[in-house]
Amino acid sequence: MTRRTTALSAAVALAAALALTGCSSESKPDLEVSGAFMPQPVMDMAGGFLTIRNDGDTADKLTSVTSPLSDDVTIHEAKNQKMREVKSFDIPANGELKLERGGSHIMFMELKSKPKQGDKVSVELHFEKSDPIEVDLPVEAPNHNPQQH
């Protein structure tokens, strides 16, 4: 009888594990970062730009950015010629979030140092659902704008 109870317990545990796996098989965001850069700062603040592509069937949000370059890193949107800090940016399922010059961007205030063209600035992107992603922003010329090429 003990063998039967053990086998039954194992079968119940396996069924429960499979049921849980089935419930949690909801698609997750599948994020990839490209086109990252920072124009060389000319003051004690800087902007960061990149694209986050989501190839998953679930939307996510960029909620914050951290960097050793500054203790004050925020995300901003530009609308109607005005810039304002936001709490998050939506990253649609099977879509992308573009942070670009003249639009939404990362803002670094009170820089601890001024990176020069050719340097790389490390940042960590934080999301609502996905694990953080570390990205190096190559420092480009102050007037660098890939949209103009």
Chimera marker file (.cmm) of the C-alpha trace (Angstrom):
<marker_set name="trace">
<marker id="1" x="0.000" y="0.000" z="0.000" r="1" g="1" b="0" radius="0.5"/>
<marker id="2" x="2.912" y="2.378" z="0.660" r="1" g="1" b="0" radius="0.5"/>
<marker id="3" x="4.163" y="1.933" z="-2.904" r="1" g="1" b="0" radius="0.5"/>
<marker id="4" x="0.727" y="2.780" z="-4.250" r="1" g="1" b="0" radius="0.5"/>
<marker id="5" x="0.490" y="5.928" z="-2.090" r="1" g="1" b="0" radius="0.5"/>
<marker id="6" x="3.981" y="7.000" z="-3.160" r="1" g="1" b="0" radius="0.5"/>
<marker id="7" x="3.173" y="6.415" z="-6.836" r="1" g="1" b="0" radius="0.5"/>
<marker id="8" x="-0.135" y="8.259" z="-6.474" r="1" g="1" b="0" radius="0.5"/>
<marker id="9" x="1.587" y="11.165" z="-4.705" r="1" g="1" b="0" radius="0.5"/>
<marker id="10" x="4.199" y="11.329" z="-7.464" r="1" g="1" b="0" radius="0.5"/>
<marker id="11" x="1.480" y="11.301" z="-10.141" r="1" g="1" b="0" radius="0.5"/>
<marker id="12" x="-0.456" y="14.087" z="-8.386" r="1" g="1" b="0" radius="0.5"/>
<marker id="13" x="2.725" y="16.146" z="-7.994" r="1" g="1" b="0" radius="0.5"/>
<marker id="14" x="3.579" y="15.658" z="-11.679" r="1" g="1" b="0" radius="0.5"/>
<marker id="15" x="0.060" y="16.625" z="-12.770" r="1" g="1" b="0" radius="0.5"/>
<marker id="16" x="0.196" y="19.736" z="-10.584" r="1" g="1" b="0" radius="0.5"/>
<marker id="17" x="3.599" y="20.711" z="-11.991" r="1" g="1" b="0" radius="0.5"/>
<marker id="18" x="2.346" y="20.275" z="-15.550" r="1" g="1" b="0" radius="0.5"/>
<marker id="19" x="-0.781" y="22.312" z="-14.792" r="1" g="1" b="0" radius="0.5"/>
<marker id="20" x="1.308" y="25.116" z="-13.305" r="1" g="1" b="0" radius="0.5"/>
<marker id="21" x="3.642" y="25.062" z="-16.275" r="1" g="1" b="0" radius="0.5"/>
<marker id="22" x="0.668" y="25.304" z="-18.591" r="1" g="1" b="0" radius="0.5"/>
<marker id="23" x="-0.684" y="28.288" z="-16.664" r="1" g="1" b="0" radius="0.5"/>
<marker id="24" x="2.624" y="30.101" z="-16.687" r="1" g="1" b="0" radius="0.5"/>
<marker id="25" x="3.378" y="29.486" z="-20.330" r="1" g="1" b="0" radius="0.5"/>
<marker id="26" x="2.045" y="32.965" z="-21.127" r="1" g="1" b="0" radius="0.5"/>
<marker id="27" x="4.414" y="34.621" z="-23.519" r="1" g="1" b="0" radius="0.5"/>
<marker id="28" x="6.967" y="36.997" z="-22.035" r="1" g="1" b="0" radius="0.5"/>
<marker id="29" x="8.415" y="40.148" z="-23.532" r="1" g="1" b="0" radius="0.5"/>
<marker id="30" x="11.473" y="39.411" z="-25.695" r="1" g="1" b="0" radius="0.5"/>
<marker id="31" x="13.557" y="42.597" z="-25.559" r="1" g="1" b="0" radius="0.5"/>
<marker id="32" x="16.595" y="43.567" z="-27.613" r="1" g="1" b="0" radius="0.5"/>
<marker id="33" x="18.424" y="46.901" z="-27.565" r="1" g="1" b="0" radius="0.5"/>
<marker id="34" x="20.018" y="48.483" z="-30.642" r="1" g="1" b="0" radius="0.5"/>
<marker id="35" x="21.311" y="51.818" z="-31.899" r="1" g="1" b="0" radius="0.5"/>
<marker id="36" x="22.451" y="52.984" z="-28.452" r="1" g="1" b="0" radius="0.5"/>
<marker id="37" x="24.551" y="56.157" z="-28.181" r="1" g="1" b="0" radius="0.5"/>
<marker id="38" x="25.241" y="59.270" z="-26.126" r="1" g="1" b="0" radius="0.5"/>
<marker id="39" x="26.336" y="62.533" z="-27.749" r="1" g="1" b="0" radius="0.5"/>
<marker id="40" x="29.471" y="63.850" z="-26.045" r="1" g="1" b="0" radius="0.5"/>
<marker id="41" x="28.193" y="66.124" z="-23.260" r="1" g="1" b="0" radius="0.5"/>
<marker id="42" x="29.087" y="69.808" z="-23.468" r="1" g="1" b="0" radius="0.5"/>
<marker id="43" x="27.664" y="70.637" z="-20.009" r="1" g="1" b="0" radius="0.5"/>
<marker id="44" x="27.140" y="68.638" z="-16.811" r="1" g="1" b="0" radius="0.5"/>
<marker id="45" x="24.146" y="66.855" z="-18.328" r="1" g="1" b="0" radius="0.5"/>
<marker id="46" x="23.738" y="64.427" z="-21.209" r="1" g="1" b="0" radius="0.5"/>
<marker id="47" x="21.146" y="62.548" z="-23.224" r="1" g="1" b="0" radius="0.5"/>
<marker id="48" x="21.019" y="58.874" z="-24.103" r="1" g="1" b="0" radius="0.5"/>
<marker id="49" x="19.306" y="57.334" z="-27.096" r="1" g="1" b="0" radius="0.5"/>
<marker id="50" x="18.476" y="53.775" z="-28.163" r="1" g="1" b="0" radius="0.5"/>
<marker id="51" x="15.780" y="51.500" z="-29.529" r="1" g="1" b="0" radius="0.5"/>
<marker id="52" x="14.203" y="48.651" z="-27.576" r="1" g="1" b="0" radius="0.5"/>
<marker id="53" x="12.588" y="46.027" z="-29.792" r="1" g="1" b="0" radius="0.5"/>
<marker id="54" x="10.056" y="43.633" z="-28.277" r="1" g="1" b="0" radius="0.5"/>
<marker id="55" x="9.636" y="40.438" z="-30.330" r="1" g="1" b="0" radius="0.5"/>
<marker id="56" x="7.422" y="38.903" z="-27.634" r="1" g="1" b="0" radius="0.5"/>
<marker id="57" x="3.619" y="38.705" z="-27.553" r="1" g="1" b="0" radius="0.5"/>
<marker id="58" x="3.485" y="40.546" z="-24.218" r="1" g="1" b="0" radius="0.5"/>
<marker id="59" x="3.968" y="44.291" z="-23.756" r="1" g="1" b="0" radius="0.5"/>
<marker id="60" x="6.431" y="45.662" z="-21.198" r="1" g="1" b="0" radius="0.5"/>
<marker id="61" x="7.428" y="49.049" z="-19.795" r="1" g="1" b="0" radius="0.5"/>
<marker id="62" x="10.794" y="50.766" z="-19.389" r="1" g="1" b="0" radius="0.5"/>
<marker id="63" x="10.482" y="52.004" z="-15.800" r="1" g="1" b="0" radius="0.5"/>
<marker id="64" x="13.925" y="53.450" z="-15.021" r="1" g="1" b="0" radius="0.5"/>
<marker id="65" x="17.571" y="53.697" z="-16.030" r="1" g="1" b="0" radius="0.5"/>
<marker id="66" x="20.597" y="53.634" z="-13.737" r="1" g="1" b="0" radius="0.5"/>
<marker id="67" x="24.237" y="54.459" z="-14.494" r="1" g="1" b="0" radius="0.5"/>
<marker id="68" x="27.512" y="54.994" z="-12.627" r="1" g="1" b="0" radius="0.5"/>
<marker id="69" x="27.835" y="58.259" z="-14.626" r="1" g="1" b="0" radius="0.5"/>
<marker id="70" x="25.081" y="59.977" z="-12.612" r="1" g="1" b="0" radius="0.5"/>
<marker id="71" x="22.928" y="59.437" z="-9.548" r="1" g="1" b="0" radius="0.5"/>
<marker id="72" x="20.155" y="61.394" z="-11.306" r="1" g="1" b="0" radius="0.5"/>
<marker id="73" x="19.104" y="59.502" z="-14.446" r="1" g="1" b="0" radius="0.5"/>
<marker id="74" x="15.520" y="59.980" z="-15.640" r="1" g="1" b="0" radius="0.5"/>
<marker id="75" x="13.419" y="59.234" z="-18.700" r="1" g="1" b="0" radius="0.5"/>
<marker id="76" x="11.779" y="62.079" z="-20.616" r="1" g="1" b="0" radius="0.5"/>
<marker id="77" x="9.300" y="62.490" z="-23.413" r="1" g="1" b="0" radius="0.5"/>
<marker id="78" x="9.132" y="65.436" z="-25.779" r="1" g="1" b="0" radius="0.5"/>
<marker id="79" x="5.670" y="66.469" z="-26.926" r="1" g="1" b="0" radius="0.5"/>
<marker id="80" x="4.526" y="69.747" z="-28.447" r="1" g="1" b="0" radius="0.5"/>
<marker id="81" x="8.017" y="71.236" z="-28.174" r="1" g="1" b="0" radius="0.5"/>
<marker id="82" x="8.064" y="70.523" z="-24.397" r="1" g="1" b="0" radius="0.5"/>
<marker id="83" x="10.137" y="68.011" z="-22.461" r="1" g="1" b="0" radius="0.5"/>
<marker id="84" x="8.832" y="66.335" z="-19.306" r="1" g="1" b="0" radius="0.5"/>
<marker id="85" x="9.922" y="63.500" z="-17.048" r="1" g="1" b="0" radius="0.5"/>
<marker id="86" x="7.762" y="60.365" z="-17.187" r="1" g="1" b="0" radius="0.5"/>
<marker id="87" x="7.429" y="57.337" z="-14.882" r="1" g="1" b="0" radius="0.5"/>
<marker id="88" x="7.663" y="54.784" z="-17.714" r="1" g="1" b="0" radius="0.5"/>
<marker id="89" x="7.563" y="54.152" z="-21.452" r="1" g="1" b="0" radius="0.5"/>
<marker id="90" x="5.395" y="51.482" z="-23.040" r="1" g="1" b="0" radius="0.5"/>
<marker id="91" x="7.141" y="48.831" z="-25.120" r="1" g="1" b="0" radius="0.5"/>
<marker id="92" x="4.354" y="47.246" z="-27.181" r="1" g="1" b="0" radius="0.5"/>
<marker id="93" x="4.187" y="43.531" z="-27.919" r="1" g="1" b="0" radius="0.5"/>
<marker id="94" x="5.807" y="42.878" z="-31.316" r="1" g="1" b="0" radius="0.5"/>
<marker id="95" x="6.786" y="46.548" z="-31.440" r="1" g="1" b="0" radius="0.5"/>
<marker id="96" x="9.470" y="48.950" z="-30.345" r="1" g="1" b="0" radius="0.5"/>
<marker id="97" x="10.279" y="51.956" z="-28.206" r="1" g="1" b="0" radius="0.5"/>
<marker id="98" x="12.514" y="54.535" z="-29.886" r="1" g="1" b="0" radius="0.5"/>
<marker id="99" x="14.438" y="56.966" z="-27.725" r="1" g="1" b="0" radius="0.5"/>
<marker id="100" x="15.824" y="59.468" z="-30.224" r="1" g="1" b="0" radius="0.5"/>
<marker id="101" x="16.980" y="63.059" z="-30.614" r="1" g="1" b="0" radius="0.5"/>
<marker id="102" x="14.060" y="65.455" z="-30.651" r="1" g="1" b="0" radius="0.5"/>
<marker id="103" x="11.836" y="62.875" z="-28.949" r="1" g="1" b="0" radius="0.5"/>
<marker id="104" x="11.746" y="60.613" z="-25.921" r="1" g="1" b="0" radius="0.5"/>
<marker id="105" x="15.161" y="60.052" z="-24.331" r="1" g="1" b="0" radius="0.5"/>
<marker id="106" x="17.249" y="59.204" z="-21.270" r="1" g="1" b="0" radius="0.5"/>
<marker id="107" x="18.464" y="62.253" z="-19.306" r="1" g="1" b="0" radius="0.5"/>
<marker id="108" x="21.655" y="62.217" z="-17.207" r="1" g="1" b="0" radius="0.5"/>
<marker id="109" x="21.938" y="65.142" z="-14.763" r="1" g="1" b="0" radius="0.5"/>
<marker id="110" x="24.919" y="66.242" z="-12.636" r="1" g="1" b="0" radius="0.5"/>
<marker id="111" x="27.463" y="64.025" z="-14.374" r="1" g="1" b="0" radius="0.5"/>
<marker id="112" x="30.232" y="62.608" z="-12.175" r="1" g="1" b="0" radius="0.5"/>
<marker id="113" x="32.603" y="62.907" z="-15.170" r="1" g="1" b="0" radius="0.5"/>
<marker id="114" x="32.379" y="64.071" z="-18.770" r="1" g="1" b="0" radius="0.5"/>
<marker id="115" x="32.824" y="61.173" z="-21.185" r="1" g="1" b="0" radius="0.5"/>
<marker id="116" x="34.600" y="61.963" z="-24.438" r="1" g="1" b="0" radius="0.5"/>
<marker id="117" x="33.888" y="60.770" z="-27.956" r="1" g="1" b="0" radius="0.5"/>
<marker id="118" x="35.075" y="57.152" z="-28.225" r="1" g="1" b="0" radius="0.5"/>
<marker id="119" x="34.272" y="56.335" z="-24.560" r="1" g="1" b="0" radius="0.5"/>
<marker id="120" x="31.418" y="54.049" z="-23.512" r="1" g="1" b="0" radius="0.5"/>
<marker id="121" x="28.894" y="54.802" z="-20.796" r="1" g="1" b="0" radius="0.5"/>
<marker id="122" x="27.369" y="51.848" z="-18.964" r="1" g="1" b="0" radius="0.5"/>
<marker id="123" x="23.638" y="51.928" z="-18.201" r="1" g="1" b="0" radius="0.5"/>
<marker id="124" x="21.163" y="49.443" z="-16.825" r="1" g="1" b="0" radius="0.5"/>
<marker id="125" x="17.619" y="49.489" z="-18.180" r="1" g="1" b="0" radius="0.5"/>
<marker id="126" x="14.882" y="48.425" z="-15.747" r="1" g="1" b="0" radius="0.5"/>
<marker id="127" x="11.519" y="47.050" z="-16.842" r="1" g="1" b="0" radius="0.5"/>
<marker id="128" x="8.136" y="46.220" z="-15.361" r="1" g="1" b="0" radius="0.5"/>
<marker id="129" x="8.238" y="42.541" z="-16.419" r="1" g="1" b="0" radius="0.5"/>
<marker id="130" x="11.658" y="41.742" z="-17.905" r="1" g="1" b="0" radius="0.5"/>
<marker id="131" x="15.000" y="41.383" z="-16.159" r="1" g="1" b="0" radius="0.5"/>
<marker id="132" x="17.292" y="44.439" z="-16.317" r="1" g="1" b="0" radius="0.5"/>
<marker id="133" x="19.440" y="44.823" z="-19.430" r="1" g="1" b="0" radius="0.5"/>
<marker id="134" x="22.953" y="46.284" z="-19.288" r="1" g="1" b="0" radius="0.5"/>
<marker id="135" x="23.917" y="48.419" z="-22.279" r="1" g="1" b="0" radius="0.5"/>
<marker id="136" x="27.049" y="50.371" z="-23.190" r="1" g="1" b="0" radius="0.5"/>
<marker id="137" x="26.299" y="53.694" z="-24.871" r="1" g="1" b="0" radius="0.5"/>
<marker id="138" x="29.131" y="54.637" z="-27.236" r="1" g="1" b="0" radius="0.5"/>
<marker id="139" x="29.905" y="58.342" z="-26.859" r="1" g="1" b="0" radius="0.5"/>
<marker id="140" x="29.591" y="60.047" z="-30.236" r="1" g="1" b="0" radius="0.5"/>
<marker id="141" x="30.253" y="63.593" z="-31.486" r="1" g="1" b="0" radius="0.5"/>
<marker id="142" x="28.089" y="66.230" z="-29.762" r="1" g="1" b="0" radius="0.5"/>
<marker id="143" x="26.052" y="66.747" z="-32.958" r="1" g="1" b="0" radius="0.5"/>
<marker id="144" x="25.709" y="63.023" z="-33.818" r="1" g="1" b="0" radius="0.5"/>
<marker id="145" x="22.245" y="62.195" z="-35.113" r="1" g="1" b="0" radius="0.5"/>
<marker id="146" x="21.789" y="58.843" z="-36.921" r="1" g="1" b="0" radius="0.5"/>
<marker id="147" x="18.412" y="60.014" z="-38.287" r="1" g="1" b="0" radius="0.5"/>
<marker id="148" x="20.227" y="62.450" z="-40.549" r="1" g="1" b="0" radius="0.5"/>
<marker id="149" x="22.191" y="59.701" z="-42.337" r="1" g="1" b="0" radius="0.5"/>
<link id1="1" id2="2" r="1" g="1" b="0" radius="0.2"/>
<link id1="2" id2="3" r="1" g="1" b="0" radius="0.2"/>
<link id1="3" id2="4" r="1" g="1" b="0" radius="0.2"/>
<link id1="4" id2="5" r="1" g="1" b="0" radius="0.2"/>
<link id1="5" id2="6" r="1" g="1" b="0" radius="0.2"/>
<link id1="6" id2="7" r="1" g="1" b="0" radius="0.2"/>
<link id1="7" id2="8" r="1" g="1" b="0" radius="0.2"/>
<link id1="8" id2="9" r="1" g="1" b="0" radius="0.2"/>
<link id1="9" id2="10" r="1" g="1" b="0" radius="0.2"/>
<link id1="10" id2="11" r="1" g="1" b="0" radius="0.2"/>
<link id1="11" id2="12" r="1" g="1" b="0" radius="0.2"/>
<link id1="12" id2="13" r="1" g="1" b="0" radius="0.2"/>
<link id1="13" id2="14" r="1" g="1" b="0" radius="0.2"/>
<link id1="14" id2="15" r="1" g="1" b="0" radius="0.2"/>
<link id1="15" id2="16" r="1" g="1" b="0" radius="0.2"/>
<link id1="16" id2="17" r="1" g="1" b="0" radius="0.2"/>
<link id1="17" id2="18" r="1" g="1" b="0" radius="0.2"/>
<link id1="18" id2="19" r="1" g="1" b="0" radius="0.2"/>
<link id1="19" id2="20" r="1" g="1" b="0" radius="0.2"/>
<link id1="20" id2="21" r="1" g="1" b="0" radius="0.2"/>
<link id1="21" id2="22" r="1" g="1" b="0" radius="0.2"/>
<link id1="22" id2="23" r="1" g="1" b="0" radius="0.2"/>
<link id1="23" id2="24" r="1" g="1" b="0" radius="0.2"/>
<link id1="24" id2="25" r="1" g="1" b="0" radius="0.2"/>
<link id1="25" id2="26" r="1" g="1" b="0" radius="0.2"/>
<link id1="26" id2="27" r="1" g="1" b="0" radius="0.2"/>
<link id1="27" id2="28" r="1" g="1" b="0" radius="0.2"/>
<link id1="28" id2="29" r="1" g="1" b="0" radius="0.2"/>
<link id1="29" id2="30" r="1" g="1" b="0" radius="0.2"/>
<link id1="30" id2="31" r="1" g="1" b="0" radius="0.2"/>
<link id1="31" id2="32" r="1" g="1" b="0" radius="0.2"/>
<link id1="32" id2="33" r="1" g="1" b="0" radius="0.2"/>
<link id1="33" id2="34" r="1" g="1" b="0" radius="0.2"/>
<link id1="34" id2="35" r="1" g="1" b="0" radius="0.2"/>
<link id1="35" id2="36" r="1" g="1" b="0" radius="0.2"/>
<link id1="36" id2="37" r="1" g="1" b="0" radius="0.2"/>
<link id1="37" id2="38" r="1" g="1" b="0" radius="0.2"/>
<link id1="38" id2="39" r="1" g="1" b="0" radius="0.2"/>
<link id1="39" id2="40" r="1" g="1" b="0" radius="0.2"/>
<link id1="40" id2="41" r="1" g="1" b="0" radius="0.2"/>
<link id1="41" id2="42" r="1" g="1" b="0" radius="0.2"/>
<link id1="42" id2="43" r="1" g="1" b="0" radius="0.2"/>
<link id1="43" id2="44" r="1" g="1" b="0" radius="0.2"/>
<link id1="44" id2="45" r="1" g="1" b="0" radius="0.2"/>
<link id1="45" id2="46" r="1" g="1" b="0" radius="0.2"/>
<link id1="46" id2="47" r="1" g="1" b="0" radius="0.2"/>
<link id1="47" id2="48" r="1" g="1" b="0" radius="0.2"/>
<link id1="48" id2="49" r="1" g="1" b="0" radius="0.2"/>
<link id1="49" id2="50" r="1" g="1" b="0" radius="0.2"/>
<link id1="50" id2="51" r="1" g="1" b="0" radius="0.2"/>
<link id1="51" id2="52" r="1" g="1" b="0" radius="0.2"/>
<link id1="52" id2="53" r="1" g="1" b="0" radius="0.2"/>
<link id1="53" id2="54" r="1" g="1" b="0" radius="0.2"/>
<link id1="54" id2="55" r="1" g="1" b="0" radius="0.2"/>
<link id1="55" id2="56" r="1" g="1" b="0" radius="0.2"/>
<link id1="56" id2="57" r="1" g="1" b="0" radius="0.2"/>
<link id1="57" id2="58" r="1" g="1" b="0" radius="0.2"/>
<link id1="58" id2="59" r="1" g="1" b="0" radius="0.2"/>
<link id1="59" id2="60" r="1" g="1" b="0" radius="0.2"/>
<link id1="60" id2="61" r="1" g="1" b="0" radius="0.2"/>
<link id1="61" id2="62" r="1" g="1" b="0" radius="0.2"/>
<link id1="62" id2="63" r="1" g="1" b="0" radius="0.2"/>
<link id1="63" id2="64" r="1" g="1" b="0" radius="0.2"/>
<link id1="64" id2="65" r="1" g="1" b="0" radius="0.2"/>
<link id1="65" id2="66" r="1" g="1" b="0" radius="0.2"/>
<link id1="66" id2="67" r="1" g="1" b="0" radius="0.2"/>
<link id1="67" id2="68" r="1" g="1" b="0" radius="0.2"/>
<link id1="68" id2="69" r="1" g="1" b="0" radius="0.2"/>
<link id1="69" id2="70" r="1" g="1" b="0" radius="0.2"/>
<link id1="70" id2="71" r="1" g="1" b="0" radius="0.2"/>
<link id1="71" id2="72" r="1" g="1" b="0" radius="0.2"/>
<link id1="72" id2="73" r="1" g="1" b="0" radius="0.2"/>
<link id1="73" id2="74" r="1" g="1" b="0" radius="0.2"/>
<link id1="74" id2="75" r="1" g="1" b="0" radius="0.2"/>
<link id1="75" id2="76" r="1" g="1" b="0" radius="0.2"/>
<link id1="76" id2="77" r="1" g="1" b="0" radius="0.2"/>
<link id1="77" id2="78" r="1" g="1" b="0" radius="0.2"/>
<link id1="78" id2="79" r="1" g="1" b="0" radius="0.2"/>
<link id1="79" id2="80" r="1" g="1" b="0" radius="0.2"/>
<link id1="80" id2="81" r="1" g="1" b="0" radius="0.2"/>
<link id1="81" id2="82" r="1" g="1" b="0" radius="0.2"/>
<link id1="82" id2="83" r="1" g="1" b="0" radius="0.2"/>
<link id1="83" id2="84" r="1" g="1" b="0" radius="0.2"/>
<link id1="84" id2="85" r="1" g="1" b="0" radius="0.2"/>
<link id1="85" id2="86" r="1" g="1" b="0" radius="0.2"/>
<link id1="86" id2="87" r="1" g="1" b="0" radius="0.2"/>
<link id1="87" id2="88" r="1" g="1" b="0" radius="0.2"/>
<link id1="88" id2="89" r="1" g="1" b="0" radius="0.2"/>
<link id1="89" id2="90" r="1" g="1" b="0" radius="0.2"/>
<link id1="90" id2="91" r="1" g="1" b="0" radius="0.2"/>
<link id1="91" id2="92" r="1" g="1" b="0" radius="0.2"/>
<link id1="92" id2="93" r="1" g="1" b="0" radius="0.2"/>
<link id1="93" id2="94" r="1" g="1" b="0" radius="0.2"/>
<link id1="94" id2="95" r="1" g="1" b="0" radius="0.2"/>
<link id1="95" id2="96" r="1" g="1" b="0" radius="0.2"/>
<link id1="96" id2="97" r="1" g="1" b="0" radius="0.2"/>
<link id1="97" id2="98" r="1" g="1" b="0" radius="0.2"/>
<link id1="98" id2="99" r="1" g="1" b="0" radius="0.2"/>
<link id1="99" id2="100" r="1" g="1" b="0" radius="0.2"/>
<link id1="100" id2="101" r="1" g="1" b="0" radius="0.2"/>
<link id1="101" id2="102" r="1" g="1" b="0" radius="0.2"/>
<link id1="102" id2="103" r="1" g="1" b="0" radius="0.2"/>
<link id1="103" id2="104" r="1" g="1" b="0" radius="0.2"/>
<link id1="104" id2="105" r="1" g="1" b="0" radius="0.2"/>
<link id1="105" id2="106" r="1" g="1" b="0" radius="0.2"/>
<link id1="106" id2="107" r="1" g="1" b="0" radius="0.2"/>
<link id1="107" id2="108" r="1" g="1" b="0" radius="0.2"/>
<link id1="108" id2="109" r="1" g="1" b="0" radius="0.2"/>
<link id1="109" id2="110" r="1" g="1" b="0" radius="0.2"/>
<link id1="110" id2="111" r="1" g="1" b="0" radius="0.2"/>
<link id1="111" id2="112" r="1" g="1" b="0" radius="0.2"/>
<link id1="112" id2="113" r="1" g="1" b="0" radius="0.2"/>
<link id1="113" id2="114" r="1" g="1" b="0" radius="0.2"/>
<link id1="114" id2="115" r="1" g="1" b="0" radius="0.2"/>
<link id1="115" id2="116" r="1" g="1" b="0" radius="0.2"/>
<link id1="116" id2="117" r="1" g="1" b="0" radius="0.2"/>
<link id1="117" id2="118" r="1" g="1" b="0" radius="0.2"/>
<link id1="118" id2="119" r="1" g="1" b="0" radius="0.2"/>
<link id1="119" id2="120" r="1" g="1" b="0" radius="0.2"/>
<link id1="120" id2="121" r="1" g="1" b="0" radius="0.2"/>
<link id1="121" id2="122" r="1" g="1" b="0" radius="0.2"/>
<link id1="122" id2="123" r="1" g="1" b="0" radius="0.2"/>
<link id1="123" id2="124" r="1" g="1" b="0" radius="0.2"/>
<link id1="124" id2="125" r="1" g="1" b="0" radius="0.2"/>
<link id1="125" id2="126" r="1" g="1" b="0" radius="0.2"/>
<link id1="126" id2="127" r="1" g="1" b="0" radius="0.2"/>
<link id1="127" id2="128" r="1" g="1" b="0" radius="0.2"/>
<link id1="128" id2="129" r="1" g="1" b="0" radius="0.2"/>
<link id1="129" id2="130" r="1" g="1" b="0" radius="0.2"/>
<link id1="130" id2="131" r="1" g="1" b="0" radius="0.2"/>
<link id1="131" id2="132" r="1" g="1" b="0" radius="0.2"/>
<link id1="132" id2="133" r="1" g="1" b="0" radius="0.2"/>
<link id1="133" id2="134" r="1" g="1" b="0" radius="0.2"/>
<link id1="134" id2="135" r="1" g="1" b="0" radius="0.2"/>
<link id1="135" id2="136" r="1" g="1" b="0" radius="0.2"/>
<link id1="136" id2="137" r="1" g="1" b="0" radius="0.2"/>
<link id1="137" id2="138" r="1" g="1" b="0" radius="0.2"/>
<link id1="138" id2="139" r="1" g="1" b="0" radius="0.2"/>
<link id1="139" id2="140" r="1" g="1" b="0" radius="0.2"/>
<link id1="140" id2="141" r="1" g="1" b="0" radius="0.2"/>
<link id1="141" id2="142" r="1" g="1" b="0" radius="0.2"/>
<link id1="142" id2="143" r="1" g="1" b="0" radius="0.2"/>
<link id1="143" id2="144" r="1" g="1" b="0" radius="0.2"/>
<link id1="144" id2="145" r="1" g="1" b="0" radius="0.2"/>
<link id1="145" id2="146" r="1" g="1" b="0" radius="0.2"/>
<link id1="146" id2="147" r="1" g="1" b="0" radius="0.2"/>
<link id1="147" id2="148" r="1" g="1" b="0" radius="0.2"/>
<link id1="148" id2="149" r="1" g="1" b="0" radius="0.2"/>
</marker_set>
